[in-house]
Amino acid sequence: MGLDDVLAGWQRQPGSFLERRVMPARAGRAVALPVVAPALARALDARGVKTLWSHQAEAIAALAQRDIVVATPTASGKSLCYHLPVFEALLADPHARALYLFPTKALARDQVESARALAAATGAPDRGVAVYDGDTPADQRRAARTRARIVATNPDMLHTGILPHHAQWAAFFAGLRYVVVDELHVYRGWFGSNVANLMRRLRRIAAFHGATPRFVATSATIANPGELATGVLAAPTPVHAITESGAPEVEREFWLYNPPIVDAALGLRASYLKATRRITRELAVAGVPTLVFTRTRRAVEVLVRTLHDDADDDLPAAQVRGYRGGYLPELRREVERALSSGQARVVVATSALELGIDVGGLGAVVIAGWPGSRAAVWQRAGRAGRRGERAAVVLVACSEPMDQYVAGEPEWLFGQPAEHGRIDADNLSVLVPHIKCAAFELPFARGERFGGLGVDETLEVLRALAHAGALHESADVDSSPLDADAAQFHWVGDAYPAQEVSLRGPLDENFVVVNCEGDGEGDEVIAEVDRGDAAQALHPSAIYQIEGRTFQVERLDWQTRKAFVKPIECDHYTLAMTNTKVRVLEELERAGASAVGEIHVRKKVVGFKKIRFHTHENVGYGEVSQPDEEMHTRALILEARGAAAGAATADGTRGAAYALHHVGALMVMCDVHDLGRVVGDESCPWPTVFLHDAMPGGMGYAHRLFDLRAELVGRARKLIEHCGCQFGCPACVGPVGELGLAGKQAAVVILGVMADRLHGLRLVPGGKHEHEDRP
């Protein structure tokens, strides 16, 4: 059997395969190579590059005049858009340097191999290409600083390991001609806002050393690549976007699979992970190399475990691998090699493999659950067929509202453009820590501005930091902002500020997972877990999984950030249960019974469920005692003013919150975990729903949802009303067992009351409200 046989079988299966779309192959548009240095021309010819695709030629021509972003589909040859001008500069100027920035270590190392091959083909070994990240040995780091012409790194290393020590990189920064930012679409929300400030610091350092590098970004297809690139690259003028691809495209068959309903009254569907397991095995047994994307690390481990349990001669367990954050570097590299070489027939991964790592010739991609945006769907789909052969993509919907919305309206996926990527780089929670980092790197002078702050605003922040003891303000001196001798504000704090500023989240100091099976003798670190996930993934008695192996957490030490685990044979995994409370600190804007404001969030893990692997049934509970986690952020506040009190109203409010949360994440192109939802307690005079940004200070999602509040409430109500279940289900208001039989209808009523009150009140002096006519 092969891929054609599998696809033919699917066409004969009624029911669950809802949609089949054939994306036809497309011929490429080739243009002649521009005139380049003879050594580079020979190197390109040796690699079989005799022409360029039209978008590559356009990018190279535009880059000579301005910063650019190339936003074309996966596998369209974006890397040549920056390799060619970079190597042309290196061949022409022995002092020229380039900085390649990738969002992950794995992607940096993969792309470095391509750059090294091109460097070797030019016949000039002095044009060294080096990786500089947390895994680089000390001797290689010294070589990278002093001898490398191209340095590939990630934002985290640039932030903590390069910019704070720029004096050691003086020759590199003095010759810096190009800065490459790959996978720009990843830099959204909190991460993107931090990277934008990192680019502001990079430009400041480069200017200090006399360099004005050209910036080039690459991106998957998104709606606003030029706008996003201008923000993330901290560009002084709009970045030119190249969006029309001239590369050929292979034929792809895209299938949308919705697991069958197993209980019509409750709207319950068969497990999407079981369906993913069956589809994946069917493809792999037919000899089709398959990459499976899941939304969570836990789902990776559950799928790997169950596929290992199914192992036989047709698909041995050794050919099924997992790949996710938290694996140690050696294990990640091993899996990457196995996938690229064909030794692994199936790899189950999180978004860690979504980016442009060369994964060999994949025949199929299975996407288990809606990944959060149309852009992410097409980015993952593009991983199939990278060697020019026909490929298949399957999106398996789960029971959550976003998935069922797409399953019910597939044209929303196939007929709409990719979403926008947004950042808020001038959010003070993000901006001020980077001003501290910038002051450590170079003193600030009077009259200097940073980011979107004006001169006076920057001065106000600097003086606040001086008052806090982090900076010293010297006597007034009129001089250039980059004249260190005349600078007004010098760093005097004891701490190393970059170490205290996380780019990817405010609390992501990793916890290490230690196998203490030997009772202290030779304890082994087997994994790492982000700080934000530790409370839910590593609480005592939690089951932690690595490639199908199960460990039980014996003890979690918050002081040393270590979780001590022991191997255990068990038939279940655990899901943490949390309790969250909200207090409104200040309303920033109000319209009727809706507002956006500053809130204080207190969250605590209070227990866990035990979920059996193969059946996914709940087989038990446990209690947990963990410290509270607190956060100051911003929220959209929706009140059902006038709703009748009672149990049904409480159930309806929880159901409405569930639908609003998932629809809201869809509307602002963020992961559902980037938004939090809380139902107001007895301190709220009316049934109230809070949708809050899941980062301190907020990321602008709450403000965006406030602007879209009428559409948000309307879409959530439509989602529930059009759902085919009788009493409520995970596709609309959540499981009926959590709401009661009246929960679905009550949620529709609550959303109706919210819609009627969105514009019906206005704020008057004294903080009270009075009715006004709705527009």
GUVOLO-512157 format. One record per residue (C-alpha): x, y, z; residue number from 1; residue in three letters. Coordinates in steps of 0.5 Angstrom, whole numbers, m for minus. Example, Ala and Ser with C-alpha at 12.3 -4.5 7.8 and 13.67 -1.06 7.14 Angstrom:
<koltors>
     px     py     pz    i   aa
     25     m9     16    1  ALA
     27     m2     14    2  SER
</koltors>
This chain:
<koltors>
     px     py     pz    i   aa
      0      0      0    1  MET
      2      7     m1    2  GLY
     m1     14      0    3  LEU
     m6     13     m6    4  ASP
     m9      7     m3    5  ASP
    m10     10      4    6  VAL
    m13     16      1    7  LEU
    m18     12     m4    8  ALA
    m20      8      3    9  GLY
    m22     15      6   10  TRP
    m26     17      0   11  GLN
    m30     11      1   12  ARG
    m31     12      9   13  GLN
    m38     16     10   14  PRO
    m39     21     16   15  GLY
    m33     23     20   16  SER
    m29     26     14   17  PHE
    m33     32     13   18  LEU
    m29     36      8   19  GLU
    m24     34      2   20  ARG
    m20     39     m1   21  ARG
    m15     38     m7   22  VAL
     m9     44     m7   23  MET
     m7     43    m14   24  PRO
      1     43    m16   25  ALA
      3     50    m19   26  ARG
      9     51    m23   27  ALA
     14     56    m21   28  GLY
     16     62    m24   29  ARG
     24     62    m25   30  ALA
     28     68    m27   31  VAL
     35     69    m28   32  ALA
     41     70    m23   33  LEU
     43     77    m22   34  PRO
     50     78    m23   35  VAL
     54     76    m17   36  VAL
     61     75    m15   37  ALA
     65     69    m19   38  PRO
     66     65    m13   39  ALA
     59     65    m11   40  LEU
     56     64    m18   41  ALA
     60     57    m18   42  ARG
     58     55    m11   43  ALA
     51     56    m13   44  LEU
     52     52    m19   45  ASP
     55     47    m15   46  ALA
     49     46    m11   47  ARG
     44     46    m17   48  GLY
     42     53    m17   49  VAL
     42     56    m24   50  LYS
     36     61    m23   51  THR
     32     64    m18   52  LEU
     24     64    m16   53  TRP
     21     71    m18   54  SER
     20     72    m10   55  HIS
     27     71     m9   56  GLN
     30     76    m14   57  ALA
     25     81    m12   58  GLU
     27     80     m5   59  ALA
     35     81     m7   60  ILE
     33     87    m11   61  ALA
     29     90     m5   62  ALA
     34     89      0   63  LEU
     39     93     m3   64  ALA
     35     99     m1   65  GLN
     31     98      5   66  ARG
     29     93     10   67  ASP
     25     87      8   68  ILE
     20     81     10   69  VAL
     19     75      5   70  VAL
     12     72      7   71  ALA
     11     66      3   72  THR
      9     59      4   73  PRO
     13     54      7   74  THR
     19     51      3   75  ALA
     19     56     m2   76  SER
     26     58     m1   77  GLY
     26     64      3   78  LYS
     33     62      6   79  SER
     36     64     m1   80  LEU
     33     71      0   81  CYS
     38     72      5   82  TYR
     44     68      4   83  HIS
     45     70     m3   84  LEU
     46     78     m1   85  PRO
     50     76      6   86  VAL
     55     72      2   87  PHE
     56     77     m3   88  GLU
     58     82      2   89  ALA
     62     77      6   90  LEU
     66     76     m1   91  LEU
     67     83     m2   92  ALA
     69     86      5   93  ASP
     73     82      9   94  PRO
     71     86     15   95  HIS
     63     84     14   96  ALA
     59     80     19   97  ARG
     52     78     19   98  ALA
     47     76     25   99  LEU
     42     70     24  100  TYR
     37     70     29  101  LEU
     32     64     30  102  PHE
     27     63     35  103  PRO
     29     56     37  104  THR
     36     52     38  105  LYS
     34     47     33  106  ALA
     32     51     27  107  LEU
     39     55     28  108  ALA
     43     49     28  109  ARG
     39     46     22  110  ASP
     40     53     18  111  GLN
     47     53     20  112  VAL
     49     47     16  113  GLU
     46     50     10  114  SER
     50     56     11  115  ALA
     56     52     12  116  ARG
     55     48      6  117  ALA
     55     54      2  118  LEU
     61     57      5  119  ALA
     65     51      3  120  ALA
     63     51     m4  121  ALA
     65     58     m5  122  THR
     72     56     m3  123  GLY
     73     61      2  124  ALA
     74     57      9  125  PRO
     75     64     13  126  ASP
     68     65     12  127  ARG
     66     61     18  128  GLY
     59     60     21  129  VAL
     58     59     28  130  ALA
     52     57     33  131  VAL
     52     61     39  132  TYR
     47     59     44  133  ASP
     47     55     51  134  GLY
     49     49     48  135  ASP
     56     52     45  136  THR
     62     50     49  137  PRO
     66     55     52  138  ALA
     72     54     47  139  ASP
     67     55     41  140  GLN
     64     61     44  141  ARG
     71     65     44  142  ARG
     72     63     36  143  ALA
     65     65     35  144  ALA
     66     72     38  145  ARG
     73     73     34  146  THR
     73     69     28  147  ARG
     66     68     25  148  ALA
     63     72     20  149  ARG
     56     69     21  150  ILE
     53     68     28  151  VAL
     47     64     28  152  ALA
     43     65     35  153  THR
     37     66     38  154  ASN
     33     72     42  155  PRO
     35     69     49  156  ASP
     42     68     47  157  MET
     42     75     44  158  LEU
     39     78     50  159  HIS
     43     75     56  160  THR
     50     73     52  161  GLY
     51     78     47  162  ILE
     48     85     48  163  LEU
     50     85     55  164  PRO
     58     83     53  165  HIS
     58     87     47  166  HIS
     65     90     48  167  ALA
     67     83     47  168  GLN
     64     83     40  169  TRP
     67     90     38  170  ALA
     69     87     31  171  ALA
     63     83     30  172  PHE
     58     89     31  173  PHE
     63     94     28  174  ALA
     62     90     21  175  GLY
     55     88     22  176  LEU
     52     89     15  177  ARG
     46     84     16  178  TYR
     41     82     21  179  VAL
     37     76     19  180  VAL
     30     75     23  181  VAL
     27     68     21  182  ASP
     20     66     22  183  GLU
     18     72     24  184  LEU
     10     70     25  185  HIS
     13     67     31  186  VAL
     14     73     34  187  TYR
      7     75     37  188  ARG
      4     77     43  189  GLY
      9     77     49  190  TRP
     15     74     46  191  PHE
     14     79     40  192  GLY
     14     85     44  193  SER
     20     83     48  194  ASN
     24     81     41  195  VAL
     22     88     39  196  ALA
     25     91     45  197  ASN
     31     87     44  198  LEU
     32     89     37  199  MET
     31     97     39  200  ARG
     37     95     44  201  ARG
     41     91     38  202  LEU
     40     97     33  203  ARG
     43    102     39  204  ARG
     49     97     40  205  ILE
     50     97     33  206  ALA
     50    105     32  207  ALA
     55    105     38  208  PHE
     60    101     34  209  HIS
     59    105     28  210  GLY
     54    100     24  211  ALA
     48    101     21  212  THR
     46     94     19  213  PRO
     40     92     14  214  ARG
     35     88     17  215  PHE
     31     82     13  216  VAL
     26     78     16  217  ALA
     22     71     13  218  THR
     15     69     15  219  SER
     10     64     14  220  ALA
      4     67     11  221  THR
      0     72     15  222  ILE
     m5     78     14  223  ALA
      0     84     16  224  ASN
      7     82     15  225  PRO
     10     89     13  226  GLY
      6     92     19  227  GLU
      9     86     24  228  LEU
     16     86     21  229  ALA
     16     94     22  230  THR
     14     93     29  231  GLY
     19     87     31  232  VAL
     25     89     27  233  LEU
     24     96     31  234  ALA
     25     99     24  235  ALA
     25    107     23  236  PRO
     21    106     16  237  THR
     16    101     14  238  PRO
     19     95     12  239  VAL
     18     92      5  240  HIS
     14     86      5  241  ALA
     14     81     m1  242  ILE
      8     76     m1  243  THR
      8     73     m8  244  GLU
     11     67     m8  245  SER
     14     64    m15  246  GLY
     16     57    m12  247  ALA
     13     51    m15  248  PRO
      8     48    m10  249  GLU
      6     40    m10  250  VAL
     m1     37    m10  251  GLU
     m4     37     m3  252  ARG
    m10     33     m1  253  GLU
    m13     37      5  254  PHE
    m18     33     10  255  TRP
    m22     35     15  256  LEU
    m24     30     20  257  TYR
    m29     30     26  258  ASN
    m30     24     30  259  PRO
    m37     21     30  260  PRO
    m42     23     36  261  ILE
    m42     18     41  262  VAL
    m48     21     45  263  ASP
    m53     25     41  264  ALA
    m56     28     47  265  ALA
    m50     30     51  266  LEU
    m46     32     44  267  GLY
    m40     28     46  268  LEU
    m36     26     41  269  ARG
    m31     20     40  270  ALA
    m24     22     43  271  SER
    m20     26     38  272  TYR
    m13     23     40  273  LEU
    m16     16     39  274  LYS
    m18     18     32  275  ALA
    m11     21     31  276  THR
     m8     15     33  277  ARG
    m12     11     28  278  ARG
    m10     15     22  279  ILE
     m3     16     24  280  THR
     m2      8     24  281  ARG
     m6      7     18  282  GLU
     m1     12     14  283  LEU
      5     10     17  284  ALA
      3      2     16  285  VAL
      2      4      9  286  ALA
     10      7      9  287  GLY
      8     14      9  288  VAL
     13     18     13  289  PRO
      8     22     18  290  THR
      9     28     22  291  LEU
      4     29     28  292  VAL
      2     36     31  293  PHE
     m1     36     38  294  THR
     m3     42     42  295  ARG
      0     40     48  296  THR
      6     36     51  297  ARG
      2     32     55  298  ARG
     m2     30     48  299  ALA
      5     28     45  300  VAL
      6     23     51  301  GLU
     m1     20     51  302  VAL
      0     19     43  303  LEU
      7     16     43  304  VAL
      5     11     49  305  ARG
     m1      9     45  306  THR
      2      8     39  307  LEU
      8      4     42  308  HIS
      2      0     46  309  ASP
      0     m2     38  310  ASP
      7     m3     36  311  ALA
      8    m10     31  312  ASP
     12    m12     25  313  ASP
      8     m7     21  314  ASP
     10     m1     25  315  LEU
     15     m2     31  316  PRO
     16      2     37  317  ALA
     23      4     35  318  ALA
     20      8     29  319  GLN
     15     12     33  320  VAL
     18     18     37  321  ARG
     16     24     41  322  GLY
     19     31     40  323  TYR
     17     37     45  324  ARG
     20     42     49  325  GLY
     23     40     56  326  GLY
     27     34     52  327  TYR
     34     35     53  328  LEU
     38     37     47  329  PRO
     41     31     46  330  GLU
     35     27     45  331  LEU
     32     33     41  332  ARG
     38     32     36  333  ARG
     37     25     36  334  GLU
     30     25     34  335  VAL
     31     30     29  336  GLU
     37     26     26  337  ARG
     32     20     26  338  ALA
     26     24     22  339  LEU
     31     27     17  340  SER
     34     20     15  341  SER
     28     16     15  342  GLY
     29     12     21  343  GLN
     23     15     25  344  ALA
     17     13     21  345  ARG
     12     17     26  346  VAL
     14     23     30  347  VAL
      9     26     35  348  VAL
     11     33     36  349  ALA
      8     40     39  350  THR
      9     46     35  351  SER
     17     46     36  352  ALA
     17     42     29  353  LEU
     13     47     26  354  GLU
     18     51     24  355  LEU
     23     51     18  356  GLY
     28     45     20  357  ILE
     29     40     15  358  ASP
     25     34     16  359  VAL
     26     30     10  360  GLY
     21     27      5  361  GLY
     14     27      9  362  LEU
      8     24      6  363  GLY
      3     27     11  364  ALA
      2     31     17  365  VAL
     m4     30     22  366  VAL
     m6     36     26  367  ILE
     m9     34     32  368  ALA
    m14     39     34  369  GLY
    m14     46     32  370  TRP
     m7     50     33  371  PRO
    m10     57     34  372  GLY
    m10     60     27  373  SER
    m11     59     20  374  ARG
     m3     61     19  375  ALA
     m1     56     24  376  ALA
     m5     51     20  377  VAL
     m2     52     13  378  TRP
      5     53     16  379  GLN
      4     46     19  380  ARG
      1     43     13  381  ALA
      7     46      9  382  GLY
     11     41     12  383  ARG
      9     35      8  384  ALA
     11     34      1  385  GLY
     18     38      2  386  ARG
     21     34     m3  387  ARG
     16     35     m9  388  GLY
     12     29     m8  389  GLU
      4     29     m7  390  ARG
      2     29      0  391  ALA
     m4     29      5  392  ALA
     m6     33     11  393  VAL
    m11     31     16  394  VAL
    m14     36     21  395  LEU
    m17     32     27  396  VAL
    m22     36     30  397  ALA
    m23     35     38  398  CYS
    m29     37     42  399  SER
    m27     44     44  400  GLU
    m31     50     41  401  PRO
    m26     53     36  402  MET
    m25     46     33  403  ASP
    m33     45     32  404  GLN
    m33     52     29  405  TYR
    m28     50     24  406  VAL
    m32     43     23  407  ALA
    m38     47     22  408  GLY
    m36     52     17  409  GLU
    m30     49     13  410  PRO
    m30     55      9  411  GLU
    m28     59     15  412  TRP
    m21     56     14  413  LEU
    m21     55      7  414  PHE
    m24     61      4  415  GLY
    m21     66      9  416  GLN
    m14     69      9  417  PRO
     m9     68     15  418  ALA
    m10     72     21  419  GLU
     m6     79     23  420  HIS
      0     78     28  421  GLY
      0     83     33  422  ARG
      5     86     39  423  ILE
      5     91     44  424  ASP
     12     93     44  425  ALA
     11    100     48  426  ASP
      7     96     54  427  ASN
     11     99     60  428  LEU
     11     92     63  429  SER
     15     90     57  430  VAL
     19     96     56  431  LEU
     21     98     62  432  VAL
     25     92     64  433  PRO
     29     93     57  434  HIS
     31    100     59  435  ILE
     34     97     65  436  LYS
     38     92     60  437  CYS
     40     98     55  438  ALA
     42    102     61  439  ALA
     47     96     63  440  PHE
     49     96     56  441  GLU
     50    103     54  442  LEU
     49    109     59  443  PRO
     43    113     57  444  PHE
     44    121     55  445  ALA
     39    127     56  446  ARG
     35    127     50  447  GLY
     36    120     48  448  GLU
     29    116     47  449  ARG
     27    109     47  450  PHE
     22    105     43  451  GLY
     16    109     43  452  GLY
     17    113     48  453  LEU
     18    121     47  454  GLY
     24    124     50  455  VAL
     21    127     56  456  ASP
     17    120     57  457  GLU
     24    116     57  458  THR
     27    121     62  459  LEU
     21    120     67  460  GLU
     23    113     66  461  VAL
     30    114     67  462  LEU
     29    118     73  463  ARG
     24    113     76  464  ALA
     30    108     76  465  LEU
     35    112     79  466  ALA
     30    114     85  467  HIS
     30    106     85  468  ALA
     37    105     86  469  GLY
     38    102     79  470  ALA
     41    108     75  471  LEU
     46    114     77  472  HIS
     44    121     74  473  GLU
     50    125     73  474  SER
     51    132     72  475  ALA
     47    136     66  476  ASP
     52    135     60  477  VAL
     49    137     53  478  ASP
     52    132     48  479  SER
     50    126     43  480  SER
     46    121     46  481  PRO
     51    116     44  482  LEU
     57    119     47  483  ASP
     58    115     54  484  ALA
     63    120     57  485  ASP
     57    125     57  486  ALA
     52    120     59  487  ALA
     47    122     64  488  GLN
     44    115     67  489  PHE
     49    110     69  490  HIS
     47    103     71  491  TRP
     49    102     78  492  VAL
     45     96     80  493  GLY
     48     90     83  494  ASP
     44     85     79  495  ALA
     45     83     72  496  TYR
     38     86     69  497  PRO
     38     81     63  498  ALA
     38     75     67  499  GLN
     32     78     71  500  GLU
     28     79     64  501  VAL
     25     73     60  502  SER
     23     74     53  503  LEU
     18     68     53  504  ARG
     14     70     59  505  GLY
     15     73     66  506  PRO
     16     67     70  507  LEU
     19     62     65  508  ASP
     25     60     70  509  GLU
     26     52     68  510  ASN
     24     47     73  511  PHE
     29     41     72  512  VAL
     26     34     73  513  VAL
     30     29     77  514  VAL
     30     22     77  515  ASN
     31     20     84  516  CYS
     30     12     83  517  GLU
     37     11     86  518  GLY
     35     14     93  519  ASP
     40     20     92  520  GLY
     46     16     88  521  GLU
     47     18     81  522  GLY
     40     22     81  523  ASP
     39     24     73  524  GLU
     36     30     70  525  VAL
     31     27     65  526  ILE
     28     34     63  527  ALA
     26     41     64  528  GLU
     19     44     65  529  VAL
     17     52     64  530  ASP
     16     55     71  531  ARG
      9     57     68  532  GLY
      7     50     67  533  ASP
     11     47     73  534  ALA
      5     48     78  535  ALA
      0     44     74  536  GLN
      5     39     71  537  ALA
     10     37     77  538  LEU
      5     37     83  539  HIS
      6     32     88  540  PRO
      3     25     85  541  SER
      3     28     78  542  ALA
      5     23     73  543  ILE
     10     26     68  544  TYR
     11     23     61  545  GLN
     17     22     57  546  ILE
     17     18     50  547  GLU
     12     13     53  548  GLY
     15     12     60  549  ARG
     12     14     66  550  THR
     14     18     72  551  PHE
     11     20     79  552  GLN
     13     26     82  553  VAL
     15     25     89  554  GLU
     17     32     91  555  ARG
     17     39     88  556  LEU
     22     44     91  557  ASP
     20     51     90  558  TRP
     26     54     92  559  GLN
     31     49     88  560  THR
     26     49     82  561  ARG
     27     41     82  562  LYS
     22     36     81  563  ALA
     24     29     84  564  PHE
     21     23     80  565  VAL
     21     16     80  566  LYS
     19     11     75  567  PRO
     12      8     75  568  ILE
      8      3     71  569  GLU
      1      6     71  570  CYS
     m5      6     66  571  ASP
     m7     13     67  572  HIS
     m4     21     67  573  TYR
     m6     27     71  574  THR
    m10     33     70  575  LEU
     m9     39     75  576  ALA
    m15     43     77  577  MET
    m14     50     79  578  THR
    m18     55     82  579  ASN
    m18     63     80  580  THR
    m20     69     83  581  LYS
    m21     76     80  582  VAL
    m21     83     84  583  ARG
    m22     89     79  584  VAL
    m17     95     81  585  LEU
    m19    100     76  586  GLU
    m24    101     70  587  GLU
    m20    104     64  588  LEU
    m26    105     59  589  GLU
    m33    103     60  590  ARG
    m39    102     55  591  ALA
    m46    100     58  592  GLY
    m45     93     62  593  ALA
    m38     92     59  594  SER
    m31     95     61  595  ALA
    m24     94     60  596  VAL
    m20     95     66  597  GLY
    m14     93     71  598  GLU
    m15     87     75  599  ILE
    m11     82     80  600  HIS
    m11     75     79  601  VAL
    m10     70     84  602  ARG
     m9     62     81  603  LYS
     m8     56     85  604  LYS
     m8     49     84  605  VAL
    m12     45     88  606  VAL
    m13     38     86  607  GLY
    m12     33     80  608  PHE
    m16     28     76  609  LYS
    m13     21     74  610  LYS
    m15     20     66  611  ILE
    m14     13     64  612  ARG
    m10     12     57  613  PHE
    m14      9     52  614  HIS
    m21     10     55  615  THR
    m20     17     57  616  HIS
    m24     16     63  617  GLU
    m24     19     70  618  ASN
    m21     14     75  619  VAL
    m20     18     81  620  GLY
    m18     25     84  621  TYR
    m13     27     89  622  GLY
    m12     34     93  623  GLU
     m6     38     92  624  VAL
     m3     44     96  625  SER
      1     49     92  626  GLN
      3     56     93  627  PRO
     m2     62     90  628  ASP
      0     65     84  629  GLU
     m1     72     83  630  GLU
     m1     77     77  631  MET
     m3     84     75  632  HIS
     m6     84     68  633  THR
    m12     87     64  634  ARG
    m19     84     62  635  ALA
    m25     85     58  636  LEU
    m31     85     63  637  ILE
    m38     83     61  638  LEU
    m44     84     66  639  GLU
    m51     80     65  640  ALA
    m54     86     68  641  ARG
    m61     84     70  642  GLY
    m61     77     69  643  ALA
    m65     73     75  644  ALA
    m61     70     80  645  ALA
    m61     62     81  646  GLY
    m57     56     80  647  ALA
    m59     56     73  648  ALA
    m56     63     72  649  THR
    m49     61     75  650  ALA
    m49     55     70  651  ASP
    m51     59     64  652  GLY
    m45     64     66  653  THR
    m40     59     66  654  ARG
    m42     56     60  655  GLY
    m42     63     57  656  ALA
    m35     64     59  657  ALA
    m33     58     56  658  TYR
    m36     60     49  659  ALA
    m33     67     50  660  LEU
    m26     65     52  661  HIS
    m25     60     46  662  HIS
    m29     65     41  663  VAL
    m25     71     43  664  GLY
    m18     67     42  665  ALA
    m20     65     35  666  LEU
    m22     73     34  667  MET
    m15     76     36  668  VAL
    m11     70     34  669  MET
     m8     68     40  670  CYS
     m7     61     43  671  ASP
    m13     60     48  672  VAL
     m8     59     54  673  HIS
     m6     67     52  674  ASP
    m13     69     55  675  LEU
    m15     67     62  676  GLY
    m23     66     64  677  ARG
    m26     67     70  678  VAL
    m33     68     73  679  VAL
    m34     73     78  680  GLY
    m36     71     85  681  ASP
    m41     73     90  682  GLU
    m37     80     90  683  SER
    m40     82     83  684  CYS
    m47     84     84  685  PRO
    m49     81     77  686  TRP
    m47     75     73  687  PRO
    m40     77     70  688  THR
    m35     74     66  689  VAL
    m27     76     66  690  PHE
    m23     75     60  691  LEU
    m16     77     62  692  HIS
     m9     77     58  693  ASP
     m5     71     61  694  ALA
      1     76     62  695  MET
      3     81     67  696  PRO
      1     88     65  697  GLY
     m3     85     59  698  GLY
     m2     84     52  699  MET
     m7     88     48  700  GLY
    m12     82     48  701  TYR
    m17     85     53  702  ALA
    m17     92     49  703  HIS
    m18     89     42  704  ARG
    m24     84     45  705  LEU
    m27     90     48  706  PHE
    m27     94     41  707  ASP
    m30     87     38  708  LEU
    m35     86     44  709  ARG
    m41     86     40  710  ALA
    m38     81     35  711  GLU
    m35     77     41  712  LEU
    m42     76     44  713  VAL
    m46     75     38  714  GLY
    m41     69     35  715  ARG
    m41     66     42  716  ALA
    m49     66     42  717  ARG
    m49     63     35  718  LYS
    m44     58     37  719  LEU
    m48     55     42  720  ILE
    m55     56     38  721  GLU
    m52     52     32  722  HIS
    m49     46     36  723  CYS
    m53     40     35  724  GLY
    m53     38     42  725  CYS
    m59     38     47  726  GLN
    m56     40     54  727  PHE
    m49     42     52  728  GLY
    m42     39     50  729  CYS
    m35     41     50  730  PRO
    m36     44     43  731  ALA
    m41     50     46  732  CYS
    m41     51     53  733  VAL
    m37     45     56  734  GLY
    m39     38     59  735  PRO
    m46     38     61  736  VAL
    m44     34     67  737  GLY
    m40     41     69  738  GLU
    m46     45     68  739  LEU
    m53     41     69  740  GLY
    m58     40     64  741  LEU
    m60     47     64  742  ALA
    m53     50     62  743  GLY
    m54     51     55  744  LYS
    m60     54     55  745  GLN
    m58     59     61  746  ALA
    m52     61     57  747  ALA
    m56     63     51  748  VAL
    m60     67     56  749  VAL
    m54     70     59  750  ILE
    m51     72     52  751  LEU
    m57     75     50  752  GLY
    m58     79     56  753  VAL
    m50     81     55  754  MET
    m52     83     48  755  ALA
    m58     88     50  756  ASP
    m53     91     56  757  ARG
    m47     93     52  758  LEU
    m49    100     50  759  HIS
    m55    101     55  760  GLY
    m51    105     60  761  LEU
    m46    110     61  762  ARG
    m41    113     67  763  LEU
    m43    119     70  764  VAL
    m39    123     76  765  PRO
    m39    119     82  766  GLY
    m38    113     79  767  GLY
    m45    111     78  768  LYS
    m49    109     72  769  HIS
    m55    111     69  770  GLU
    m59    109     63  771  HIS
    m58    112     56  772  GLU
    m61    110     49  773  ASP
    m58    105     45  774  ARG
    m55    107     39  775  PRO
</koltors>
